[in-house]
C-alpha cells in the first residue's frame, strides 16, 4: 500500500518533519536535489540543462539541483521567474550558494527570445504543490515556450500549473516527460488532466516518512506491489465449495453477453462455482459460451440466493417490470454480500422504494457506477460530478452505507469518511463495452472467496487495470476488449 497525498497534506507533513523529526528545510531540499540528480542521470543523456525556477521552495529545489549538476561537470543555465525580493528564505540560501559557480543566469526575455535546441533537458521548478491560483501573465509565455521544447522535459515535484489536490490545469501547465515527486505521490499527478501532464511519475525518498503524519494520515492510498500478494490464499485441501459460490443475476432481454463476460471473469478469478439467472431465451447461449456455469430459474430465485455466498446483480439486466421485481426481492429478502452494477443502479436511481431497500439492506454492498450512473444516483449533472468526484461518491457511500467503486479514467473506491483507494493501473483501451461486467465479476469472485468487501473492491479494481495493461501491451489500446481482459486476469505472475 502506498499513500497518495493532497497538496495540503504534503505541506502539513513537510512542516511536521522540520518541527518534530530533526530535519531542516535545507536538508530536505538537499535530499530532493540529490534525488533529482540521480533520476536525471538515469533517464537521458545530459550535457546542457536549463532549469526554470520560481521563487518558492520548488525554485529552491531547482537551484540546489543546478549546483549539484555543476559539480558533475554538466553545463547549467538558470532562468529565475518572479520577483526575487519576495522569495522564500530557503530559496535565498540556495541562491547564495550559487555564488562563484560557473553557472549562467539568463533573463526571462532571453529565454523567450532564444532557441532551446542547445539543451538536452529542461527542468521545470517554477510552482510546487502550493499553487492555488490561475497562472497568468509572463508565466503563461514562459511555460508555453518550455512546452515547445522537443527534448526531455522534467518537473520537480509536480508540473507547474497543475493543482496538487484535483489535477486541474490552473490556466496552463508544463507538460513533462517525467515528474520526480518527493516523499509521497501527489493526488493531482494521478487525476486527469494532471496525469496527462506529469508523464512518468517517480516517487523518491527525501526524509519525510510516515512519522510525519502525527496521527493524521492521508485519506487516499493505492496499490502497486506484486498482484499475487492481494489474491486470497487457496487452501490445499479445498473443494469447489471452499472457494465461493457466486450467484450472477444478469443478461436479460438481448444482453446475454453481459452474463457471459461477468460469469467468465468470476471463474477466472478463482471462484469455485457460479450460477447464473438470466432470461430463459439466453440460457442456451450462456451454457454454450460458459459450460462451467450452473443455470438458475427465475422461479427458483429464493433457493439460488440460499445456495450462494455472494450475489452480483445488474450487468445487462434491462429495466423490465420482471427484473424490477427481481431486484426488489433480492434487496428485501437477501442478506448476502452483494455487488450492484449497471442497470440495477439505474433502476435504484429512478425508484424511491428501491432506494430505501438499498439503504436498509443488511449485507455488505458494493456499488460500481460509472460517471453517468453516479450522476443519476446523486441527481447532479455529469459536469458537477466530474468536478467533485470524490465527494459525490463519498456522499452516496454514506447515504446508502455502502462501498462505491467510481469508474472513471482513474477509478476509486470509497466507503465514506474512511480511507479511500485510488487506482493507478489501467488505460484508455479499457473504455470498451463489457469492461464493467468483467470488473463486477472480479469483485464478486473475491468476496465469494472470503475477502472483505472493501478490500475486494480495491483489489478487483487494481487487478482489472493490470489485466487491461497486459492486454494493451499485447494488442495496443485499440485492440483491448472485455474478453481479452478476462484472458489476461491470470497473468499476474508476470510481475
RANORFEN-V874997 format. One record per helix or strand of 3 or more residues. SS is the DSSP state (2 for helix, 1 for strand). FROM is the first residue (numbers start at 1). TO is the last residue. Records with the same first field share a line. If there is no record, write none. Layout:
# RANORFEN-V874997
SS=FROM-TO + FROM-TO
This chain:
# RANORFEN-V874997
1=2-5 + 48-53 + 75-80 + 104-106 + 121-125 + 152-156 + 178-182 + 200-204 + 220-222 + 245-249 + 273-277 + 310-313 + 337-340 + 365-367 + 403-407 + 412-414 + 420-422
2=7-20 + 25-43 + 57-71 + 84-86 + 89-96 + 108-113 + 138-147 + 187-190 + 194-198 + 210-213 + 227-230 + 256-268 + 280-289 + 298-307 + 321-333 + 342-349 + 352-360 + 371-378 + 382-387 + 389-400 + 428-430 + 435-448 + 453-475 + 477-479 + 482-487 + 489-494
